[in-house]
Amino acid sequence: MTNATFLALQGPDGTTADLAPIVDAARGQNGRLSVLHVGAVPLLSYSITASPYAMPVVPEGWLGERNKMAAHLAEKQAQTRAFLGKEGLTGEVATLCAEPSAMHDLVAIRALFADVSVLLDSLRDSDTAFNNIVYGLLFEAPGPVVLNVEQNGKALAPENVLIAWNSGVPAARAVRAALPLLKTAKEVTIASFDADPSRWGDGDNPGADLATWLAHHGCNVVVQEYVTGRKSVSDAIVGRARERTADLVVMGAYGRSRWNERFFGGTTESMIKQQDMPVLLAH
């Protein structure tokens, strides 16, 4: 990803040490690194007086918590600015202090001109905020999302990549988004799980057309088909990625309804929740 702009999103307890994999990737690829420090505040419950012309009253306790979080994020912002200056990297450092329900749109706006958004594990302390941030980036921002980079320092400059391929449009978009990484990887494995060739018209070898396209771009490609057996698809993906010593999994997100997956479970939800394998997602 030469000359790429990386957007790192960090929770209130994140540290500059967490940024190390992204700093290395940005420096090695002449990139820019912008950091957004995100802090969730409790849902605001307004107090309404009886008068029809009265204004809602914001509880003092909520204001105190909000101001405390804002001050904490400002300290983190100053630390990160100093850190990036020492590292010789350019990019903005900003803060976002809001209710979790508002983060969906707010983070998407920040990511409009980022080539890739990297969510750091410190955001997982608030499940609601984390999920809203992921959804906002996947559905409202143009670039891909990368999770769990702390688990592998090579995640943003991988030598070995596994593509979880199902011939769907989200998967194709994820591959296109990851193409700069795939071109520099030593090996790219196209992995199909419980493939149904008749569904997509791929013939007897699902992934062959993708392999041809990637090979034309200069990628070193291997095509594999796997049977999940008694495992879930997400467990099978992580397991095969480990077997292939993959530094990164590339896959499409929410090939079916987000709400369907949210309520009934699905591969995307499971891959977002797991914290062992770096994964690049695109919808």
C-alpha positions in Angstrom: 0.0 0.0 0.0 2.5 2.6 -1.2 1.6 6.2 -0.2 -1.5 4.9 1.7 -3.2 6.8 4.5 -3.9 4.6 7.5 -6.6 5.5 10.0 -6.0 3.9 13.4 -8.9 4.0 15.8 -8.0 3.6 19.4 -9.9 3.2 22.7 -9.4 5.4 25.7 -7.0 2.9 27.3 -4.9 2.5 24.2 -1.2 3.3 24.2 1.3 4.5 21.7 2.9 1.0 21.8 -0.3 -0.4 20.3 0.4 1.7 17.2 3.7 -0.1 16.5 2.5 -2.4 13.6 0.8 0.5 11.9 3.8 2.8 12.3 6.0 0.2 10.7 3.6 -0.3 7.8 3.3 3.4 7.2 7.0 4.1 7.4 7.8 1.1 5.1 5.3 2.2 2.5 5.8 6.0 2.6 2.4 6.3 4.1 0.5 8.6 6.4 -0.9 7.6 9.8 -3.9 9.4 11.3 -5.1 8.4 14.7 -8.6 8.8 16.2 -8.9 8.4 19.9 -12.5 7.2 20.6 -14.3 7.3 24.0 -17.8 6.3 24.6 -20.0 8.1 27.1 -23.2 6.8 28.8 -26.5 7.2 27.0 -28.0 10.6 27.8 -31.3 10.5 29.7 -32.9 13.9 29.6 -34.9 15.4 32.5 -38.0 17.1 31.2 -40.0 19.7 33.3 -43.7 20.0 33.3 -43.9 23.4 31.5 -44.6 23.1 27.8 -41.9 25.7 27.0 -39.2 24.2 29.3 -35.9 23.0 27.9 -34.5 19.5 28.5 -32.1 19.4 31.4 -28.9 17.4 31.1 -28.0 15.6 34.3 -24.9 17.0 36.0 -23.5 13.4 36.4 -23.6 12.9 32.7 -21.8 16.1 32.0 -19.2 15.2 34.5 -18.5 11.8 32.9 -18.5 13.3 29.4 -16.0 16.1 30.4 -13.8 13.6 32.2 -13.7 11.4 29.1 -13.0 14.4 26.8 -10.1 15.5 29.0 -8.7 12.0 29.1 -8.8 11.7 25.3 -7.2 15.1 25.0 -4.2 13.8 27.0 -4.0 10.8 24.7 -4.1 13.1 21.7 -1.2 15.1 22.9 0.8 12.0 23.6 0.1 10.5 20.2 1.0 13.8 18.4 4.4 13.8 20.2 4.9 10.1 19.4 4.2 10.5 15.7 6.5 13.6 15.6 9.3 11.5 17.0 8.6 8.7 14.4 8.7 11.2 11.6 5.2 10.4 10.4 2.6 12.9 9.1 -1.2 12.6 9.7 -3.9 14.0 11.9 -4.6 13.1 15.5 -8.2 13.7 16.7 -10.6 12.7 19.4 -14.2 11.5 19.3 -16.3 11.5 22.5 -19.9 10.4 22.0 -22.6 8.0 22.8 -22.1 4.6 21.2 -25.2 5.0 19.1 -23.8 8.1 17.4 -20.5 6.6 16.5 -21.8 4.8 13.4 -21.9 7.9 11.2 -19.1 9.9 13.0 -16.3 7.4 12.4 -17.4 6.9 8.8 -17.0 10.6 8.1 -13.4 10.4 9.5 -12.6 7.5 7.3 -13.7 8.9 3.9 -10.2 9.6 2.8 -8.4 6.7 4.5 -7.1 3.9 2.4 -7.6 1.4 5.3 -9.1 1.7 8.8 -7.4 -0.2 11.6 -9.4 -0.9 14.7 -7.2 -1.6 17.7 -8.1 -4.0 20.5 -8.5 -1.2 23.1 -11.8 -0.4 21.4 -13.3 -3.8 22.4 -13.7 -2.6 26.0 -17.1 -1.3 25.0 -19.0 -3.9 22.9 -21.7 -1.5 21.8 -19.3 1.2 20.7 -17.0 -1.3 19.0 -19.9 -2.9 17.0 -21.2 0.5 15.9 -17.8 1.6 14.8 -17.3 -1.6 12.7 -20.7 -1.3 11.1 -20.2 2.4 10.4 -16.9 1.7 8.6 -18.1 -1.3 6.7 -21.4 0.3 5.5 -20.7 4.0 5.3 -17.0 4.3 4.5 -15.3 3.4 1.2 -12.2 1.6 2.5 -11.6 -1.8 4.1 -11.4 -2.5 7.9 -8.6 -4.4 9.5 -8.9 -6.0 13.0 -6.4 -7.7 15.4 -3.2 -6.2 14.0 -1.7 -6.5 17.4 -1.7 -10.3 17.0 0.8 -10.2 14.1 3.2 -7.5 13.3 3.1 -8.5 9.6 -0.6 -8.0 9.2 -0.4 -4.7 7.3 2.6 -6.0 5.2 1.8 -9.7 5.0 4.0 -12.4 3.5 1.2 -15.0 3.5 -2.5 -14.2 2.9 -5.5 -16.4 3.0 -8.6 -15.3 1.1 -11.8 -16.7 2.4 -13.6 -16.9 -1.0 -17.3 -17.6 -1.7 -17.6 -15.9 -5.1 -19.8 -13.1 -3.6 -19.7 -9.4 -4.3 -18.4 -8.5 -0.7 -15.6 -11.0 -1.1 -14.7 -9.6 -4.4 -14.6 -6.1 -3.0 -12.4 -7.3 -0.1 -9.9 -8.8 -2.6 -9.8 -5.6 -4.6 -9.3 -3.5 -1.5 -6.4 -5.9 -0.4 -4.8 -6.1 -3.9 -1.8 -3.8 -3.0 -1.1 -6.2 -0.1 -1.6 -9.3 -2.2 0.8 -8.1 -4.9 3.7 -7.9 -2.4 2.8 -11.1 -0.5 5.0 -14.2 -1.1 1.9 -16.5 -1.2 -1.8 -16.0 -1.5 -4.1 -18.9 -0.8 -7.7 -18.7 -2.2 -9.7 -20.9 0.2 -13.2 -22.1 -0.5 -15.2 -23.7 2.3 -18.0 -26.1 1.6 -18.0 -24.8 -2.0 -21.1 -25.2 -4.2 -19.8 -24.8 -7.8 -23.2 -24.9 -9.3 -24.4 -21.9 -7.3 -22.0 -19.4 -8.8 -21.2 -21.1 -12.1 -17.5 -21.4 -11.2 -17.3 -24.9 -12.7 -15.5 -27.7 -10.9 -12.9 -25.4 -9.4 -14.3 -22.4 -7.4 -11.7 -19.7 -7.2 -10.0 -20.5 -10.5 -11.2 -17.3 -12.1 -10.0 -15.3 -9.1 -6.6 -17.0 -9.3 -6.3 -16.2 -13.0 -7.1 -12.5 -12.3 -4.6 -12.3 -9.3 -1.9 -14.1 -11.2 -2.2 -11.5 -14.0 -1.5 -8.9 -11.3 1.7 -10.8 -10.4 0.4 -12.6 -7.3 1.7 -16.1 -6.3 -1.6 -17.9 -5.9 -2.6 -21.3 -4.5 -6.3 -22.5 -4.7 -7.6 -24.8 -2.0 -11.0 -26.3 -1.2 -11.9 -27.2 2.4 -14.8 -29.0 4.1 -15.8 -27.5 7.4 -17.1 -30.7 8.8 -18.4 -30.1 12.4 -16.7 -26.8 12.7 -18.3 -23.4 12.0 -17.0 -21.6 8.9 -15.3 -19.0 11.0 -13.4 -21.7 13.0 -12.5 -23.4 9.8 -11.2 -20.1 8.3 -9.0 -19.4 11.4 -7.8 -23.0 11.5 -6.8 -23.1 7.9 -5.1 -19.7 8.1 -3.0 -21.0 11.0 -2.1 -24.1 9.0 -1.0 -21.9 6.1 0.9 -19.6 8.5 -1.1 -16.7 7.1 -0.4 -13.2 8.4 -3.8 -11.9 7.3 -7.2 -13.2 6.3 -9.1 -11.3 3.6 -12.9 -11.8 3.4 -16.1 -10.2 2.5 -18.4 -9.0 5.3 -22.2 -9.5 5.6 -23.0 -11.4 2.4 -26.4 -11.6 3.9 -28.4 -9.2 6.0 -26.5 -7.6 8.9 -29.6 -8.0 11.1 -29.9 -11.6 10.2 -26.3 -12.2 11.3 -26.7 -10.1 14.3 -29.7 -12.0 15.7 -29.0 -15.5 14.3 -25.2 -15.5 14.1 -23.0 -15.8 11.1 -19.4 -16.0 9.8 -18.9 -12.2 9.7 -20.1 -11.7 13.3 -17.8 -14.6 14.5 -14.8 -13.2 12.6 -15.3 -9.8 14.1 -15.6 -11.2 17.6 -12.5 -13.5 17.4 -9.3 -11.8 18.5 -6.6 -14.3 17.4 -6.3 -13.8 13.6 -5.8 -10.4 11.8 -8.6 -10.0 9.3 -9.3 -7.5 6.5 -13.1 -7.0 5.9 -15.0 -5.2 3.2 -18.7 -5.0 2.4 
